[in-house]
Amino acid sequence: MGWCDEWPVGLNGEEYDGKHFLTLARDNASPFKDVWNVQLLIDEIEEKLQVKVIDIPTIDKGSNNYVRVCSWLSSGRLMQPCDPTR
């Protein structure tokens, strides 16, 4: 990969559609697993903020879309507080 990351291809040979990203990451099936440990990032967010990431609705090409996910995370839209009694 050069200066521009390539968009991953799914098992069906088609471009990844950007859906079910959190589920794929949690199942160790992220389409980015060869270049980016997404679960490590999610684990760090959950640990440092003491929250549980509950959804990443969709992702798309381009760094501006990663900024959008970070914005959703920082606003609390995709997280819920952890219950310290569990």
N, C-alpha and C positions, 0 to 999 in steps of 0.2 A: 504494500500500500504506500502510495506516495503522499503528496501534500493533501490529497482529497481522498477521504476514506470511501471505500466501495460499499454500497448497500448490500446486505447479505441476501443470499438466495435460500429459500426454504427447501425442505426435503422433496417437494414436488417440482423443483427446478425453476419456480417462478420467484420473482422478487418478494421478500418478506413484506407483508401488508401492514405491519406496525401494530397489529392487534394482539391482545392477550400477553403483553410484554411481562407483566409481573408474574403471571402464572408460569410462563416459560422460564423466567429467571429462577423462580423458586424450585422448579423441576429440573434445574441444571440443563435446560434445553434452549437457553437464550440463543438467538441467531447471531449474537455478537460474541459468543463464548470463546472464540479463538483469539480475540483481540481486546476484549474488555470484560472484566469480572464484575458484572452488574450486581450480582448478589452481594459482593463485598461492599459496594456502595450502599445498597439498601440496608445491610447489616449495620454499617456505620451510622447512617441516618437514624435508624431505630435506636441504636445504643446511645448516641450522643444526645438525641432529643427526647429519649424515653417515650417513644411513640411506636405505633405499628403502621407500616405502610400498607394500606388496604386496597389501593388501586393505582394503576397507571393506565389510563383509558386508551391511549394510542400514542405512538411515536412516529415521527416522519423524518425525512432526510433534512440535514442541515443543522448547524450548531444553534440557530435561533430556536429550534424546537426543543433542544435540550434545556435551554434557558427557560422555556415555557414550563417544562416539567419541574425544574427547580423552583420556579415561581409558584406553581401549584403546591409543591411540598412545603415551601416556606409559609404559605397562607393557611396551611392546615387542611386544605381541601381533600387531600389524598391520605390523611393520617387520622388516627384516633389515639387518644391517650392510652398508655398501658395501665392496666389495673394492677397496682402494687400488691394486691392480695392474692394474685394468681401465680 
